[in-house]
């Protein structure tokens, strides 16, 4: 389902692709893999539905979910995102 929608957005010239309210690590991974498999260079936004300050609604640790987005981020953003995640979760 995401694949077809993302292709339509890219073909329409979207400036940003938003994957919002991701409920678990598995869906985050699927979204990241979709971008990679399709060679999509449009920036993507990942947001998660959280259960509390440490976990998404599925119970997966948010740091692991967000790390998937960092791994698949544009190389210029990876350092900034990694520092932000470390700052958020290491306090």
Secondary structure, DSSP 8 states (H G I E B T S, - for coil): -HHHHHHHHHHTT-S-EEEEEE-SHHHHHHHHHHHHHTT--S-EEEEE-BSSSSBBTTS-BHHHHHHHHHHTS-HHHHHHHHHHHHHHH--
